[in-house]
Amino acid sequence: MLLFPKIDYDEPPLLDVMASLNADRENIRHIANIVTAYKKSLGRQIGSRTLPETCTLAMYGEEPEEKIYLRNTTIEISNRYDPTPPIEILPAINDMAMFISKYNDMDILAKAALAHYQVEAIHPFDYYNGVVGRIMISMILHNAGHEAAAFLSLSQYLYFHTNDYFDLLSRTQYSGGYLVWVKFFVKGVCTSAKHAIEQITKMQQIISEDEAKIKSSQASTKSTWLVYNYFKQNLVSMLRPATDSLGIAYNSVLKAVQLLSALEVLFPVNEQGRNRSFVYIRLKELYASKRC
């Protein structure tokens, strides 16, 4: 759900990403950093200090090469909208933070919609403004007691409605008419929530069916269940990372994977000696499905 929290950067296929988690983590470092930024932001208050820290996490992770600060140069966004001049960025963010912390009687989705619009209009950083703006949505909803917001990915909805999204940002800035923007935002939240519920329901069904297969097999052991639970979390893996993570013998992992493959729970990605990889195909296909 939170694996691809972006709409404005190219992303590799999910299978490639998950396989690279076990091979070359550098290939997916930018995705892992954004996920870390999402997780670390929940529960924090939005302000002129936390937003640069969130942007730094999203770009560089927990061991940053450098820190991100508020933009100090004028930028142009072609034919979309005019970002806030550098000298006005800090006051604008402080005003936005005050708006978020006050007006507790306002509908939380309307508040999130207006705050997201505001941070995108300010465009406080040289990079990753879109990522930070979407992380902010989760922060606002989570801090208002909606913990399920962590499972809500508006990125997919915005990806499929990119032109409408940027067009509304521009029109709202010049017209001052926020109603159409709020309606677009709320529709996106509703659509994304329905999609997330469908995915969770299907995931539970897949897991229930596959666990029944394992229980009915007389060959299943404790190691089988350990390996199965490992693949539920990792989806795609070589055998050696599974062995290292679980702390059990390589041959035990191999036998478990062979049984899970015979039960058609796992399928081989490649079978090249000790670098062989397997995928929990039904869950992978579920997470990779795109509908918004």
N, C-alpha and C positions, 0 to 999 in steps of 0.2 A: 504494500500500500504506500509506504513512505519511500520505497526504493528509488522512485524517479520523481522527486519533487521539483520538476522544472519543465518549462515549455519552450525555453529559448536557447537550448543547447542540444547539439546532436547527441544521441545516445545509442550505444550498441544494443543488439538483441539481448533479451533477458538471459537466454541460455549461455551466450558468450560472457556476460557479466558474472553469472553465478559460477561458471567454470573457472573464470580468472580469479575468483576469490580464493581458490585452492592452488593456483599456479603463480600468478604474478599480480600481487595486490596493487602494485603501482598503476596497473591498467584501469582500476576502478576507484582510484584514490579520490577523485573528485566527487563521485557518488557517495562514497563512505563518509566524506567530510560533510556533505549536505545532510545526510541522515544524522550524523553526530550533532549538527547544529539544530536540527529539529528536536532531538531528544533533550539536549542541554537547555534549550530555550523554554521548555514547558515549566510553568511555575514562576518564571521571572517576569518582572514588571517592564513594560516597554518604556524606553527613554533614550536620551542622547548618549548614555554610556553602554546600555545593553545592546542597542542596535549595531554599533560598530563591532562589538564583541561577537555578536551573532554572525555578522558578515565575515569576520575573520575566521571563525570556526567553519563556515560554509566554504570558504576559499582554501584554507590551509589546514584545517583540522585542529586537534588539541595541541600539536606542537608546531605553531605557526612559523613560517619563514619570516614573516613581518606582520605588523598590525595594520588593520584597515582603519582609516580615520574618515571623518566627514569630508565630502568633496570640497576642494578649494579652487576649482577651476570651473569656468562656464562651459556647458555642453549644450549640444543641440540634438534633438531627436527628430529625424527627418519627417516632416509632414504629420507629426503625431500630436505633440504638445510641447510647451516650453517649460522645462524644469526650473525649479526655484533658483535664483542667483545665489552663489556661495555665501554671501554675507547674511542672507536671510534663512539659511538652512537650519542653524541651531535654534533660533526662535520658533521656526515653523515646527520642528520636531518637539520642542517643549510644549507648544500649544496642542499638538496632536496627543502627546502623552497625557496632558491635563484633561483633554476631551475623553480619552479612554478611561482614565481613573475616576472621572466624575460621571454624571448622567447615568447613574445606576438603574434608573427606571426606564431607560431606553431599551428597545428590543435589541438583543445581543447580536442578531444577524445584521440588523441595520447599522449598528455600531461598528461591527467588523468590516462591513462593506465600505463605510465612509472612511475608516482608518486605513484600509488597504488602498483605497483611491488616493488618500492624502499622501501616503508614503511614496506611492508611485509617481504622483505629481511633483513631490519634492525631489525625488531621485537623489537621495543623499550621498550615494557612493559612485565611484567611477565604474564599478562592476557589481554584478549580482544583486542589483536592486529588485529584480523580479523575484529572485529566490527569497530574499529577506522579506519582501512584501507578502509572499505566500506563507512563510514561516510565521509571520505576525498574525495571520488568521488563526492558526492553531493555538498560538499563545493566548489570544483574546478569548477564544472559545473555551480553552482549557482552564484559564484563570477564572472564568465565570462558572466553573463547576461542571463543564461538559467534557469529561475526560475522554469520551469516545472520539473527540475531535482528532486524536492522534491517528485514528484509522480513516480519517476523511482526507482524500487526496483531490483537491480542486485542480491540481496540475493537469490531470487528464482531460477534464472538462474544458479548461482553458486552451489546452492544446488543440482540441477539435473545434474551438470557437475563437481562435486567435484573432482573426480579422475583426470580429464583433467586439472582442475585448479591447483591443487598442483603439478601435473607432470610438467606443463609448468613453474611454479615458480622455480622448481628445475632445469629444463633443461636450463632456461634462465640464471640462476646464473652461471652455469658451462660452457655454450656455448657462452654467451654474444650475442646471436642472438635474438634481441628483436622483430623482424618482426612477427614471429609466435605468440608471446604473444600479441602484439598489435592487430593482426587480431582476435584472440580469444576474446579479451576484447571488440572490436568494435562490433563483432557479438553478444556478450552478451547484449550490450547496445541496439542494434537494435531490438533484440528479445524481450527484456524487455519493450522497448518503444511500440512495436506493441501490446504486451499483455496488457499494461496499457491503451492504446487507446481503445482496445476492451472492457475492463472492464468499462471504463468511459462511452462509448457509450451504453453498456447494462444497466448500472446503470441509465443513463438518461431515457432510454426507460421504465425501471421498475417504476421509480418515476413518469413519465408522465402517465403511465397506472393507477397506484394506485391513483394518485391525481384526475384523471378523475372519478374514482369510488367514491371518497369522495365527489367531487362536485355534482355528480348526486344523492347523497343520501339526502333526505329531512331531515334526522335526524342529519346530521352533524352540529356541532356548532363551535364556536371559540376554545373551549377546545379540540375538535376533531383534529383540525389543530395543536394546540400546542403539543398534545401528539404524533401526527404523526411525526412532525418535530423532536421531542425528540428521537423517535425510529430511525429516519434516522441517527442520530448521534451516538446512543448507541447500536442499533441492538438488544440487549438482555437486559431486565431489569425487576426487580420486580416493583410493583406498588409504594411502598413507596419512593424509590429513585426518581422516576418520579415526584411524588407529591412534594417532597422537592425541586427538581431542578426547577420545573415550578412555584412553589408558588401558586398552585391552590388546591382546596379541593380534598380529597381522592376520594369521590364519583364521582366527575367530571372526574377524571382520569379513574376510574373504568368504567363509562358509555362510555367514549371515546374508551377505550380498547375493550369493548364489541362490540361496533359498528365496529371498525377496524377488529375485529376477524370475525364478521358476513360478512364483505366485503372481507374476506380472504386476508387481508393485514398482520395482525398479527396472530400468532399461539401460543398456550400455550406450555411452556416448562414443567411447573408443575402447578397445581392448588390447592396448599395447603394453604388455608386460605389467610391471609394477606401477606404470603411469595410467593404467586403465581408469576410466571415469564412468560414473553411473548417474542417472537422473531419475528423480521422482516425477515421472512424466506428467501424470494427471494434475498434480499440484502446480507444476511448472506452466502447463498450458492454461490453467485457471488464472494464475497470477499475470500471465502474459496477455490475457484477453483484454481487448480495448473496446469499450462501448461507452460513449458519452454523447 
